[in-house]
Amino acid sequence: MSGYVYAIENDAGLVKIGWSSDPETRVVKINTDAGAPCRLVGYVEGTRRQEAVLHGLLKNARVHGEWFDKSHVAVTHFLEIIPARPAKRPKACSANLIAAFIFDAEMTRAEFAALVGVSLGCVHKWARGERTPRPSQMARITAATGGKVTANDFMPPLPAPAPEQRAAG
């Protein structure tokens, strides 16, 4: 199964290094469970095995489970080299126009959520095509993106006219 090795840090000076098929969604879950606010530092394509090897290399910095001391030199080095965002831009389709805008604007989904006035989970669902923004949200998205993403981008395509309609027109 393809996935990513990610780093998530919290305000308590700890870094969680883990594996997930969707790090952006994983950080939402961790924020729900954690006692301190967390943010996604970055992620890179990787396997569960590579995550385990990394855990072994960082064993002297381990605090608990997958949480490591951010001030440890090896953890600090890892945080400096892990990409802050994926190397590939999301494909431009209506479901991913929001994800593509966020990527191009070099902002996080959390920053976009704050800009539009919605939850981070809502932005994740839009970016994955699981939910379509409501009309009131769409107006804020259009304003926040400077018109690069509009309500029309989320409308289903109109059916092609019937052959007899094309001939008459």
Summary of the structure (lengths in Angstrom):
residues: 169
radius of gyration: 20.1
end to end distance: 51.1
largest distance: 76.7
contacts: 433
relative contact order: 0.11
helix: 47%
strand: 17%
